Every structure is written in C-alpha cells, then in structure tokens.
Amino acid sequence: MIISILTKMTQGQAFAWFDDLAPVLPCELSGIWRGEEILTGHPMDGMLSAADWFGKFFRNPQDVDPLLFSKNNGATFSGNPGLLPLETFMLLPRPLIKTLFSIVSPFLHTKKGRARLYLREYRGKYTTIMQYDQKPIIDVFARISNDKILGLCDVEWVAEMGYFFTLTKE
C-alpha cells in the first residue's frame, strides 16, 4: 500500500499502512526526530500538538527522551512522562490542554531518558518498540523512508486503538 503522508485517516487505514511498512532496527534510531500526529479518531488525537510536542530524542537504545516539547522561545525540553496525567489529559478539550500544559511544563523537565528501545514482534513483524519506563505505553516503529518513520503508540488503557504519528529525522 502506498500512502502519501496525511494528517488524517481512519484507524483501519493507519493499521494497514503500518502493516505494509518495513521494520526499523534500534540502531537506526539516533538523534532528534520531529513528530507529527496523524488524526485517526484515537482519544489522544490532538493532545500532544496542544502541548507543543516536538518529537523524540534517541541517544542510544537504553537512553531515550520519549517526549520533547517546544518552548515559546523555540528551544526544546525533555518532559517526564511519569509526571503527565495522560489518562486525564485525553478527556480534556484541546485548548484547555494547551493552557494547563503551559502552566505545568516548568515542573515536567527531566535530564534523564525515560524510555528504552527493544526489538520485538508486533502485529506479525519484528521491529523496534520503545517502552516507556513509567507508563504502560509502547511506541512501535515502521520505516516510511530513510529519514521518516511511522509510529504507533499502543496505550494500555486504549488497547483496541492505536495513536499514530510520524517522526522525521532532524
């Protein structure tokens, strides 16, 4: 299946696209990657964008910043996912998330990586997954091109759906 990069598609289309893509090895993910949400009807749709999500920083397979956010001055900071009430944020109107996040973001900064990469089987293929240290969340990656990957966030409390995003190498 060939799909141009869209910002909106159905869950079925997103899963079919993921299934058609090649796997990614952990050693292929290094550096800073800029993220973009794909809206698929998942309860988290728009949540990270509202919080000024920038992307992810892969230092090495054992040291990953899973949530980089943009500051007003254009700089980025690594946010501690363990301090984010994601289950609650999912239920809030997106403009309210933007306001709340701007208030709490100074308390979310971390200098420690909060996730790790592993090679695992997911939906019938072995590819890289990122396991969050403090949350029952994994991100699973598939290759779109050498500098772009598709991410599928598998969140335990919304197990029947995937939260999809792309990452582009900076």
Secondary structure as UniProt FT lines:
FT   HELIX           11..20
FT   STRAND          22..23
FT   HELIX           26..28
FT   STRAND          31..39
FT   TURN            43..46
FT   HELIX           47..50
FT   TURN            51..52
FT   STRAND          53..60
FT   TURN            61..62
FT   STRAND          63..70
FT   TURN            72..73
FT   STRAND          76..79
FT   HELIX           81..83
FT   HELIX           86..89
FT   TURN            90..91
FT   HELIX           94..104
FT   HELIX           105..107
FT   STRAND          115..122
FT   TURN            123..124
FT   STRAND          125..132
FT   STRAND          137..145
FT   TURN            146..147
FT   STRAND          148..155
FT   HELIX           156..158
FT   TURN            159..160
FT   STRAND          163..169
//
